[in-house]
Amino acid sequence: MEGFKMGVDEEIVRLFRDAIAAENANDLERAKRKFDRILELSRGERPEAYFEACFRIANVFIQEDNYRGAVKCALRGICRAPSRELRRDGIRRLGDVLFIIKRRGGLGILTENMEPALNLTREEDPELHEFTVALIRLASGERVRRTFITAELSEILNGLQG
């Protein structure tokens, strides 16, 4: 008799449980490895799990003061959100990430090495790409006046300048 082979859904659930336990134990490297594995297993087939893993990794990156990584993961989650509701939730969560970064004085970091985020958003979400360009300009000290179709993006940009 063959041993029990865990299905992908069960594996994702186990990995989420393990990753959250690792994060709670402040073992951030282990948590990231588990969340990365979830991304591998869920991409395309299980978009809700992919979305959540992106934001969980973003939270880990914030704990490590890796602000650029946090923003890139949040943008990836939004770009690949499987529904309009999750896209809006992702934008709200991106706003939370950005306001934490601003409060910690880290917005300036977002002026460097953002090409991967720009490339991703350019290909998958033109409005989010325009927002990312505006965010980089704002992070470099420019005053940015921009209105987006998605009102939450405009609110985030205006709030970061206030």
C-alpha positions as CSV (number, residue, x, y, z in Angstrom):
1,M,0.0,0.0,0.0
2,E,1.2,3.4,-0.9
3,G,1.3,6.1,1.8
4,F,-1.1,8.9,1.8
5,K,-0.2,11.6,-0.8
6,M,-1.3,15.0,0.2
7,G,-3.2,17.0,-2.4
8,V,-2.3,20.5,-3.4
9,D,-5.0,22.1,-1.4
10,E,-4.1,20.3,1.8
11,E,-0.4,21.1,1.2
12,I,-1.3,24.8,0.8
13,V,-3.3,24.8,4.0
14,R,-0.4,23.0,5.9
15,L,2.1,25.5,4.5
16,F,0.0,28.5,5.6
17,R,-0.3,27.0,9.1
18,D,3.5,26.4,9.2
19,A,4.3,29.8,7.8
20,I,2.1,31.7,10.2
21,A,3.6,29.6,13.1
22,A,7.1,30.5,11.9
23,E,6.2,34.2,11.6
24,N,4.7,34.1,15.2
25,A,7.9,32.5,16.4
26,N,9.9,35.3,14.6
27,D,11.5,32.8,12.3
28,L,11.0,35.0,9.3
29,E,13.3,33.1,6.9
30,R,11.3,29.9,7.5
31,A,8.0,31.9,7.1
32,K,9.2,33.3,3.8
33,R,10.2,29.9,2.5
34,K,6.8,28.5,3.3
35,F,5.0,31.4,1.7
36,D,7.2,31.2,-1.4
37,R,6.2,27.5,-1.7
38,I,2.6,28.5,-1.5
39,L,3.2,31.0,-4.3
40,E,4.7,28.2,-6.4
41,L,1.8,25.8,-5.7
42,S,-1.0,28.3,-6.1
43,R,0.0,30.4,-9.1
44,G,-2.7,30.2,-11.8
45,E,-4.6,27.4,-10.2
46,R,-5.5,28.8,-6.8
47,P,-5.5,32.6,-7.2
48,E,-7.0,33.4,-3.8
49,A,-4.2,31.5,-2.0
50,Y,-1.6,33.2,-4.2
51,F,-3.1,36.6,-3.4
52,E,-3.1,36.0,0.4
53,A,0.5,34.6,0.3
54,C,1.7,37.8,-1.5
55,F,0.4,39.9,1.3
56,R,1.6,37.6,4.1
57,I,5.1,37.8,2.5
58,A,4.7,41.6,2.3
59,N,4.0,41.6,6.1
60,V,7.2,39.6,6.7
61,F,9.2,42.0,4.6
62,I,7.9,44.9,6.6
63,Q,9.0,43.2,9.8
64,E,12.5,42.9,8.2
65,D,12.4,46.5,7.1
66,N,12.6,45.3,3.5
67,Y,10.1,48.0,2.3
68,R,10.8,47.6,-1.4
69,G,10.2,43.8,-1.2
70,A,6.9,44.5,0.7
71,V,5.6,46.9,-1.9
72,K,6.6,44.5,-4.8
73,C,4.8,41.6,-3.2
74,A,1.7,43.7,-2.6
75,L,1.7,44.9,-6.2
76,R,2.1,41.3,-7.4
77,G,-0.9,40.3,-5.3
78,I,-3.0,43.1,-6.7
79,C,-2.0,42.4,-10.3
80,R,-3.0,38.8,-10.0
81,A,-6.1,39.3,-7.8
82,P,-8.8,37.0,-9.1
83,S,-11.7,39.3,-8.6
84,R,-12.6,43.0,-8.4
85,E,-13.3,42.7,-4.7
86,L,-9.9,41.2,-4.0
87,R,-8.2,43.8,-6.1
88,R,-9.8,46.5,-4.0
89,D,-8.8,44.7,-0.8
90,G,-5.3,44.4,-2.1
91,I,-5.2,48.2,-2.9
92,R,-6.4,48.9,0.7
93,R,-3.7,46.6,2.0
94,L,-1.1,48.2,-0.2
95,G,-2.1,51.5,1.3
96,D,-1.6,50.1,4.8
97,V,1.9,48.9,3.8
98,L,2.8,52.3,2.3
99,F,1.6,54.2,5.4
100,I,3.6,52.0,7.7
101,I,6.6,52.6,5.4
102,K,6.0,56.3,5.5
103,R,5.6,56.4,9.3
104,R,9.0,54.6,9.6
105,G,10.6,57.1,7.2
106,G,11.3,54.5,4.5
107,L,9.5,55.9,1.4
108,G,12.7,57.2,-0.1
109,I,13.8,53.5,-0.5
110,L,11.1,53.1,-3.1
111,T,13.1,55.2,-5.6
112,E,15.7,52.4,-6.2
113,N,15.4,49.1,-8.0
114,M,11.7,49.2,-8.7
115,E,12.0,48.0,-12.3
116,P,10.6,44.5,-11.5
117,A,7.5,46.1,-10.0
118,L,7.2,48.5,-13.0
119,N,7.6,45.7,-15.4
120,L,5.0,43.5,-13.7
121,T,2.4,46.3,-13.4
122,R,3.0,47.5,-17.0
123,E,2.2,44.0,-18.3
124,E,-0.7,43.2,-16.0
125,D,-2.4,46.3,-14.7
126,P,-1.8,49.7,-16.5
127,E,-3.6,51.8,-13.9
128,L,-1.5,50.2,-11.1
129,H,1.6,50.8,-13.3
130,E,0.7,54.5,-13.5
131,F,0.2,54.5,-9.7
132,T,3.6,52.9,-9.2
133,V,5.3,55.5,-11.4
134,A,3.6,58.2,-9.3
135,L,4.7,56.5,-6.1
136,I,8.3,56.4,-7.2
137,R,8.2,60.1,-8.1
138,L,6.6,60.9,-4.7
139,A,9.3,58.8,-3.0
140,S,12.0,60.9,-4.7
141,G,10.5,64.0,-3.2
142,E,8.3,65.3,-6.0
143,R,4.8,66.6,-5.4
144,V,2.5,64.4,-7.4
145,R,-1.0,65.4,-8.5
146,R,-2.7,62.4,-10.1
147,T,-6.2,61.1,-10.2
148,F,-6.9,57.4,-10.9
149,I,-10.1,55.7,-11.9
150,T,-9.8,53.6,-8.8
151,A,-10.4,56.2,-6.1
152,E,-8.5,54.3,-3.5
153,L,-5.3,54.7,-5.4
154,S,-5.8,58.5,-5.5
155,E,-6.6,58.5,-1.8
156,I,-3.3,56.6,-1.0
157,L,-1.2,58.9,-3.1
158,N,-2.8,62.0,-1.6
159,G,-2.5,60.6,2.0
160,L,1.2,59.9,1.5
161,Q,1.8,63.5,0.6
162,G,-0.1,64.9,3.5
